[in-house]
């Protein structure tokens, strides 16, 4: 039982921190800088001792690829290896393509991001009348995220036209007054896709192909259809003590919020194009990368790492995870695409960026056993734990904090396992098996407002939303 418990907590940490597992399959390699490649292989070897990863990785600096590799298998049944040319579903990275399509149409005079969305939509509900395209782009519209609806799993399996998807949430109450808050919402980008079609007179997939993919020669990127025969397509899996297929999703459902596939090499072409005015003007690009609320712009999350300006976004869709992180001042980038759907890539992204910039990082290792963790746990009043129960929204996931008896438990919304938060004071908690972990509950004097979390030297802030 102790061994099982430790394994569960380890998986929790890997889910939150993004320590993605790597298999022993021989990597497919191209465009290698020997020094960086050796560091990457060493890191992979350490991860290989912990469990399986399947995916492709591309690292770049000064506008040049320094490592581009595939690991694991694109197809477990036929032993097909991943390569830099393997096509993965990229989930919410799709949003940045939707955003730039909107800006292309604005420059052509077909729409304006400050216009109300009801100017472009028929049968707009009353609650949407003041919502602008800008608010959809920045997740500040208040339209609820339809993937959180109880019926979403059923919706996800049914072929649906964009208007049918919109109908699922158009009459739901807004989460807040438009423009007042940030709440990550796939619904907003579904609506944007429909507006792109209305303004352009073309299907969303056709507009992107003609105006983005073909001009950039992104020949291995497009809108995914389950029925299509697509060469070099990766199958999507989950890992739970063995590989299995993730649940089915009809790709008409994620649409402009998450319906695209791509390769690490094509996403590097995309990354490099954003330094130019080939698609849109520098003024429009500046608008895309201007943070509004919670450091989110138009399809990009802004921040910094190792004192380098950072622009990034992750993606998650059944069977797949993805992330693109770019450092514009150095023309550096980290791109990871995975066909294991139940892991997060943020930890790997941080460590791969450290390789690119010559910063310190640690090779992955299993959590320390409880007896080696020297932190004094204390007993606190059970009533104090009650005020910490709720949901905490981090930039790309929600952490559910619950109370079980006299214990405080935490579980990522992605469905990872629970871990116990052990008190070392009335506001500070830790996970026993993870050296240096800390969860600090902060308040405004009357109520809990957020968690400040530290794991493996990285700091996260999660706002209490419920």
C-alpha positions as CSV (number, residue, x, y, z in Angstrom):
1,X,0.0,0.0,0.0
2,X,2.8,2.4,0.8
3,X,4.4,1.8,-2.6
4,X,1.0,2.4,-4.3
5,X,0.5,5.6,-2.4
6,X,3.9,7.0,-3.3
7,X,3.3,6.2,-7.0
8,X,0.0,8.1,-6.9
9,X,1.6,11.1,-5.4
10,X,4.4,11.0,-7.9
11,X,1.9,11.0,-10.7
12,X,0.2,14.0,-9.1
13,X,3.5,15.9,-9.2
14,X,4.2,14.8,-12.7
15,X,0.8,16.0,-13.8
16,X,1.2,19.5,-12.2
17,X,4.8,20.0,-13.0
18,X,4.9,18.5,-16.4
19,X,7.7,16.0,-15.9
20,X,6.9,14.1,-19.0
21,X,8.1,10.4,-19.1
22,X,10.3,9.1,-22.0
23,X,10.4,5.6,-23.5
24,X,13.5,3.7,-24.5
25,X,12.6,3.8,-28.2
26,X,15.6,5.1,-30.2
27,X,15.2,8.8,-31.0
28,X,14.8,10.0,-34.6
29,X,17.2,12.9,-35.0
30,X,17.8,15.8,-37.4
31,X,19.4,19.3,-37.3
32,X,21.5,18.6,-34.2
33,X,23.8,20.9,-32.3
34,X,26.0,18.3,-30.6
35,X,26.3,20.0,-27.3
36,X,22.5,20.6,-26.8
37,X,21.7,17.2,-28.2
38,X,23.9,15.5,-25.6
39,X,22.2,17.4,-22.8
40,X,18.8,16.5,-24.2
41,X,19.8,12.8,-24.5
42,X,21.1,12.9,-20.9
43,X,17.8,14.4,-19.7
44,X,15.8,11.8,-21.7
45,X,17.9,9.0,-20.2
46,X,17.0,10.2,-16.7
47,X,13.4,10.4,-17.6
48,X,13.6,7.0,-19.1
49,X,14.2,5.5,-15.7
50,X,10.8,6.8,-14.5
51,X,8.4,5.7,-17.3
52,X,7.2,6.3,-20.9
53,X,7.0,9.4,-23.1
54,X,6.0,9.5,-26.7
55,X,6.4,12.7,-28.8
56,X,8.7,15.1,-30.6
57,X,10.9,18.0,-29.4
58,X,12.4,20.9,-31.2
59,X,14.8,23.5,-29.6
60,X,16.0,26.6,-31.3
61,X,18.1,29.7,-30.6
62,X,19.1,32.7,-32.7
63,X,16.5,31.5,-35.2
64,X,18.3,28.2,-35.8
65,X,17.2,24.7,-34.8
66,X,19.7,23.2,-32.3
67,X,17.9,20.0,-31.7
68,X,14.9,18.3,-33.4
69,X,14.0,14.7,-32.2
70,X,11.3,12.2,-32.0
71,X,10.9,9.8,-29.0
72,X,8.7,6.8,-28.4
73,X,6.1,5.6,-30.8
74,X,3.6,7.3,-33.0
75,X,1.7,4.0,-33.2
76,X,2.1,1.5,-30.4
77,X,0.4,-1.3,-32.3
78,X,2.7,-1.2,-35.3
79,X,5.9,0.1,-33.6
80,X,6.0,3.2,-35.7
81,X,8.5,5.7,-34.2
82,X,7.9,9.4,-33.7
83,X,10.0,11.7,-35.8
84,X,10.2,15.5,-36.2
85,X,7.8,15.0,-39.1
86,X,5.1,13.2,-37.1
87,X,1.8,15.0,-37.1
88,X,0.2,15.5,-33.6
89,X,-3.1,17.1,-32.6
90,X,-2.1,20.4,-31.0
91,X,-5.2,21.3,-29.0
92,X,-5.4,24.8,-27.8
93,X,-2.3,25.9,-29.7
94,X,-4.9,26.2,-32.4
95,X,-6.1,29.4,-30.7
96,X,-3.1,31.4,-31.9
97,X,-3.9,30.6,-35.5
98,X,-7.5,31.6,-34.9
99,X,-6.3,34.9,-33.4
100,X,-4.0,35.7,-36.4
101,X,-6.8,34.8,-38.8
102,X,-9.0,37.5,-37.0
103,X,-6.2,40.0,-37.4
104,X,-5.8,39.2,-41.1
105,X,-9.5,39.9,-41.6
106,X,-9.2,43.1,-39.6
107,X,-6.4,44.4,-41.8
108,X,-8.6,43.6,-44.8
109,X,-11.5,45.6,-43.4
110,X,-13.7,42.6,-42.9
111,X,-14.1,43.0,-39.2
112,X,-12.9,44.9,-36.2
113,X,-11.8,43.4,-32.8
114,X,-13.5,46.3,-31.0
115,X,-16.9,45.5,-32.6
116,X,-19.6,43.7,-30.7
117,X,-19.7,40.0,-31.8
118,X,-23.4,40.3,-32.5
119,X,-22.6,42.4,-35.5
120,X,-21.4,39.1,-37.1
121,X,-23.8,36.6,-35.6
122,X,-27.4,35.9,-36.1
123,X,-29.8,35.3,-33.1
124,X,-27.4,36.7,-30.6
125,X,-28.7,36.3,-27.0
126,X,-29.2,39.5,-25.0
127,X,-26.4,38.8,-22.7
128,X,-23.9,38.8,-25.6
129,X,-24.8,42.2,-26.9
130,X,-21.9,44.1,-25.3
131,X,-19.3,41.4,-25.9
132,X,-16.5,42.3,-28.3
133,X,-14.2,40.2,-30.4
134,X,-11.3,41.5,-28.3
135,X,-13.0,40.0,-25.2
136,X,-13.3,36.6,-26.9
137,X,-9.7,36.7,-27.9
138,X,-8.5,37.5,-24.4
139,X,-10.9,35.2,-22.5
140,X,-12.6,38.1,-20.8
141,X,-16.1,37.7,-22.4
142,X,-17.7,35.9,-19.5
143,X,-19.1,33.2,-21.8
144,X,-18.8,29.9,-19.9
145,X,-16.4,27.2,-21.1
146,X,-18.5,24.6,-22.8
147,X,-16.0,21.8,-22.0
148,X,-16.9,22.1,-18.3
149,X,-20.6,21.3,-19.0
150,X,-21.8,18.0,-17.5
151,X,-22.9,16.8,-21.0
152,X,-19.5,17.6,-22.6
153,X,-18.3,14.0,-22.9
154,X,-21.4,13.2,-24.9
155,X,-21.1,16.3,-27.0
156,X,-17.5,15.5,-27.8
157,X,-18.3,12.3,-29.5
158,X,-20.9,13.7,-31.9
159,X,-20.2,15.3,-35.2
160,X,-21.3,18.9,-34.9
161,X,-21.5,22.0,-37.0
162,X,-20.1,25.2,-35.4
163,X,-23.6,26.6,-34.9
164,X,-24.7,23.4,-33.1
165,X,-21.8,23.7,-30.7
166,X,-22.6,27.4,-30.1
167,X,-26.2,26.4,-29.4
168,X,-25.0,24.3,-26.4
169,X,-23.8,27.4,-24.5
170,X,-25.3,30.5,-26.1
171,X,-28.2,30.7,-23.6
172,X,-26.1,29.9,-20.5
173,X,-25.7,32.7,-18.0
174,X,-22.4,34.6,-18.3
175,X,-19.8,33.8,-15.7
176,X,-19.2,37.6,-15.1
177,X,-19.7,41.0,-16.7
178,X,-17.8,41.2,-20.1
179,X,-14.4,42.6,-19.6
180,X,-14.5,42.3,-15.8
181,X,-12.4,39.1,-15.4
182,X,-10.3,36.5,-17.1
183,X,-11.8,33.0,-17.5
184,X,-10.2,30.6,-20.0
185,X,-13.0,29.7,-22.3
186,X,-12.9,27.4,-25.4
187,X,-16.4,28.7,-26.2
188,X,-15.1,32.1,-27.1
189,X,-12.8,30.7,-29.7
190,X,-15.5,28.5,-31.1
191,X,-17.5,31.7,-31.7
192,X,-14.4,33.4,-33.2
193,X,-14.2,30.6,-35.7
194,X,-17.7,31.1,-36.8
195,X,-17.1,34.9,-37.1
196,X,-14.1,34.2,-39.3
197,X,-16.3,32.1,-41.6
198,X,-19.0,34.9,-41.7
199,X,-16.5,37.6,-42.4
200,X,-14.4,35.7,-45.0
201,X,-17.1,33.8,-46.7
202,X,-15.0,30.6,-46.4
203,X,-14.8,27.6,-44.1
204,X,-12.5,28.1,-41.2
205,X,-10.1,25.3,-42.3
206,X,-9.9,26.7,-45.8
207,X,-9.2,30.3,-44.7
208,X,-6.3,29.1,-42.5
209,X,-4.9,26.9,-45.2
210,X,-5.0,29.6,-47.9
211,X,-3.9,32.5,-45.7
212,X,-1.5,31.0,-43.2
213,X,-0.4,27.4,-43.9
214,X,0.3,27.7,-47.6
215,X,2.1,31.1,-47.5
216,X,4.4,29.8,-44.7
217,X,4.8,26.4,-46.4
218,X,3.4,24.6,-43.4
219,X,2.7,21.6,-45.5
220,X,2.2,19.3,-42.5
221,X,-0.4,21.4,-40.7
222,X,-4.1,21.4,-41.1
223,X,-7.5,20.8,-39.6
224,X,-7.8,17.2,-38.3
225,X,-10.5,14.9,-39.5
226,X,-10.8,11.4,-38.0
227,X,-11.9,9.9,-41.4
228,X,-9.0,11.4,-43.4
229,X,-6.0,9.2,-44.3
230,X,-3.1,11.3,-43.0
231,X,0.4,10.1,-43.5
232,X,2.7,10.3,-40.4
233,X,-0.3,10.8,-38.1
234,X,0.3,9.9,-34.4
235,X,-2.3,8.0,-32.5
236,X,-3.3,9.4,-29.1
237,X,-2.9,7.5,-25.9
238,X,-3.1,7.7,-22.1
239,X,-0.6,6.0,-19.8
240,X,-1.9,4.2,-16.7
241,X,0.6,1.5,-16.0
242,X,0.4,0.7,-19.7
243,X,-0.7,2.4,-22.9
244,X,-4.3,2.6,-23.9
245,X,-6.2,4.7,-26.4
246,X,-7.7,7.9,-25.0
247,X,-11.4,8.4,-25.3
248,X,-12.7,9.4,-28.7
249,X,-13.5,12.9,-29.7
250,X,-15.0,14.0,-33.0
251,X,-12.7,16.8,-34.3
252,X,-15.6,18.9,-35.5
253,X,-16.2,19.8,-31.8
254,X,-12.9,21.5,-30.8
255,X,-13.1,23.5,-34.1
256,X,-11.3,26.9,-33.9
257,X,-10.4,26.3,-30.2
258,X,-8.4,23.1,-30.7
259,X,-9.0,21.3,-34.0
260,X,-5.6,21.5,-35.7
261,X,-2.7,19.1,-36.2
262,X,0.9,20.0,-36.8
263,X,4.6,19.0,-36.5
264,X,7.4,20.5,-34.4
265,X,9.1,21.5,-37.7
266,X,6.0,23.3,-39.0
267,X,5.5,25.0,-35.7
268,X,9.0,26.3,-35.9
269,X,8.2,27.8,-39.3
270,X,5.2,29.4,-37.6
271,X,7.4,30.7,-34.8
272,X,9.8,32.3,-37.2
273,X,7.1,33.9,-39.3
274,X,5.9,35.8,-36.2
275,X,9.2,37.8,-36.3
276,X,8.1,39.1,-39.8
277,X,5.2,41.0,-41.4
278,X,4.6,38.2,-43.9
279,X,1.1,37.5,-42.5
280,X,0.1,40.7,-40.7
281,X,1.7,44.0,-39.9
282,X,4.0,44.6,-36.9
283,X,1.2,46.7,-35.4
284,X,-1.2,43.8,-35.5
285,X,1.5,41.5,-34.1
286,X,2.1,43.9,-31.2
287,X,-1.7,43.7,-30.4
288,X,-1.5,39.9,-30.3
289,X,1.4,39.9,-27.8
290,X,0.0,42.6,-25.6
291,X,-1.2,41.1,-22.3
292,X,-4.7,42.1,-21.0
293,X,-5.8,40.2,-17.9
294,X,-3.8,37.4,-16.3
295,X,-1.0,38.1,-18.8
296,X,-3.0,36.7,-21.7
297,X,-3.0,38.4,-25.1
298,X,-4.6,37.0,-28.3
299,X,-3.9,33.3,-28.1
300,X,-0.7,33.7,-26.2
301,X,0.3,33.8,-22.5
302,X,3.0,36.3,-21.7
303,X,5.7,36.0,-18.9
304,X,9.4,35.6,-18.3
305,X,11.8,32.8,-17.6
306,X,15.5,33.1,-16.6
307,X,14.9,36.9,-17.1
308,X,14.0,36.3,-20.7
309,X,10.7,37.5,-22.1
310,X,8.5,34.6,-22.8
311,X,5.4,34.0,-25.0
312,X,3.8,30.6,-24.7
313,X,0.7,28.4,-25.0
314,X,-0.1,24.8,-24.2
315,X,-2.6,22.5,-25.7
316,X,-4.5,19.5,-24.4
317,X,-6.9,17.3,-26.3
318,X,-7.9,13.6,-25.9
319,X,-4.7,11.6,-26.4
320,X,-2.4,14.6,-26.9
321,X,-0.5,17.4,-25.1
322,X,1.5,20.2,-26.7
323,X,3.4,23.4,-25.9
324,X,5.1,26.1,-27.8
325,X,7.3,28.6,-25.8
326,X,9.1,31.4,-27.6
327,X,11.7,33.9,-26.3
328,X,11.6,36.7,-28.9
329,X,14.6,38.7,-27.8
330,X,16.8,35.7,-28.4
331,X,14.7,34.2,-31.2
332,X,14.7,31.0,-29.1
333,X,11.9,28.5,-28.9
334,X,11.0,25.2,-27.2
335,X,8.3,23.1,-28.9
336,X,7.0,19.8,-27.5
337,X,4.3,17.6,-29.0
338,X,3.2,14.5,-27.2
339,X,0.8,11.7,-28.0
340,X,0.3,10.9,-24.3
341,X,-2.8,12.8,-23.2
342,X,-2.6,12.6,-19.4
343,X,0.6,14.6,-18.7
344,X,1.6,18.3,-18.6
345,X,4.7,19.6,-20.3
346,X,5.5,22.7,-18.3
347,X,8.4,21.2,-16.3
348,X,10.1,19.8,-19.4
349,X,9.6,23.2,-21.2
350,X,11.4,24.9,-18.3
351,X,14.3,22.5,-18.3
352,X,14.7,22.5,-22.1
353,X,14.8,26.3,-22.0
354,X,17.5,26.0,-19.4
355,X,19.5,23.9,-21.9
356,X,19.1,26.5,-24.6
357,X,20.1,29.4,-22.4
358,X,22.9,27.6,-20.5
359,X,21.0,27.9,-17.2
360,X,21.0,25.4,-14.3
361,X,18.5,22.6,-14.3
362,X,18.3,19.2,-12.5
363,X,17.9,15.9,-14.1
364,X,14.5,14.3,-13.3
365,X,14.5,12.0,-10.4
366,X,11.9,10.1,-8.3
367,X,10.5,12.0,-5.3
368,X,12.3,11.5,-2.0
369,X,10.8,8.9,0.3
370,X,8.9,10.4,3.3
371,X,11.6,9.6,5.9
372,X,14.1,11.8,4.0
373,X,11.8,14.8,3.9
374,X,12.7,16.9,7.0
375,X,9.8,19.3,7.5
376,X,7.9,19.5,10.7
377,X,4.2,18.7,10.1
378,X,1.8,20.2,12.6
379,X,-1.8,19.7,13.6
380,X,-4.2,22.6,12.8
381,X,-7.8,23.1,13.5
382,X,-10.0,21.3,11.1
383,X,-12.1,24.4,10.6
384,X,-9.2,26.2,9.1
385,X,-8.9,23.5,6.4
386,X,-12.6,24.2,5.5
387,X,-11.8,27.7,4.2
388,X,-9.1,26.4,1.8
389,X,-11.5,24.0,0.0
390,X,-12.3,25.1,-3.5
391,X,-11.0,25.5,-7.0
392,X,-7.9,27.4,-7.9
393,X,-7.2,28.5,-11.4
394,X,-3.6,28.4,-12.6
395,X,-2.8,29.7,-16.1
396,X,-3.5,26.4,-17.9
397,X,-5.3,24.2,-15.4
398,X,-7.5,24.2,-12.3
399,X,-6.5,22.6,-9.0
400,X,-9.3,21.1,-6.9
401,X,-8.7,21.3,-3.2
402,X,-10.9,19.1,-1.0
403,X,-11.1,18.0,2.6
404,X,-11.2,14.3,3.5
405,X,-11.7,13.8,7.2
406,X,-9.0,16.0,8.8
407,X,-6.8,16.0,5.7
408,X,-6.5,18.5,2.9
409,X,-6.2,17.0,-0.6
410,X,-5.3,18.5,-4.0
411,X,-6.1,17.1,-7.5
412,X,-5.5,18.6,-10.9
413,X,-8.7,19.1,-13.0
414,X,-7.1,17.1,-15.8
415,X,-8.0,14.0,-13.8
416,X,-4.7,13.2,-12.1
417,X,-4.5,11.5,-8.7
418,X,-5.0,13.3,-5.4
419,X,-2.1,14.3,-3.1
420,X,-2.3,15.3,0.6
421,X,-1.3,18.8,1.5
422,X,0.4,18.6,4.9
423,X,0.4,21.7,7.1
424,X,3.6,23.2,8.4
425,X,1.7,26.3,9.6
426,X,-1.9,27.5,9.4
427,X,-1.3,28.9,5.8
428,X,1.7,26.8,4.5
429,X,1.4,23.2,3.3
430,X,3.7,20.8,1.5
431,X,3.7,17.4,-0.2
432,X,5.8,15.1,1.9
433,X,7.4,13.2,-1.0
434,X,8.5,16.3,-2.9
435,X,11.5,18.1,-1.5
436,X,11.1,21.8,-1.4
437,X,7.4,21.8,-2.3
438,X,5.2,24.5,-0.7
439,X,1.6,25.6,-1.1
440,X,0.8,29.0,0.6
441,X,-2.9,30.0,0.9
442,X,-3.2,33.8,0.7
443,X,-6.2,36.0,1.7
444,X,-7.3,39.6,1.5
445,X,-8.2,39.6,5.2
446,X,-11.7,38.3,4.8
447,X,-11.4,35.4,2.4
448,X,-8.9,33.1,0.6
449,X,-7.9,34.6,-2.7
450,X,-5.2,32.4,-4.2
451,X,-2.5,29.8,-3.7
452,X,1.2,30.5,-4.2
453,X,2.8,27.1,-5.1
454,X,6.4,26.2,-5.4
455,X,7.5,22.9,-7.0
456,X,11.0,22.0,-8.2
457,X,12.1,25.6,-7.9
458,X,9.2,26.9,-10.1
459,X,6.6,29.2,-8.8
460,X,2.9,29.2,-9.7
461,X,0.0,31.4,-8.7
462,X,-3.6,30.0,-8.7
463,X,-6.6,32.3,-8.2
464,X,-9.5,30.9,-6.1
465,X,-12.5,30.8,-8.5
466,X,-14.9,28.7,-6.4
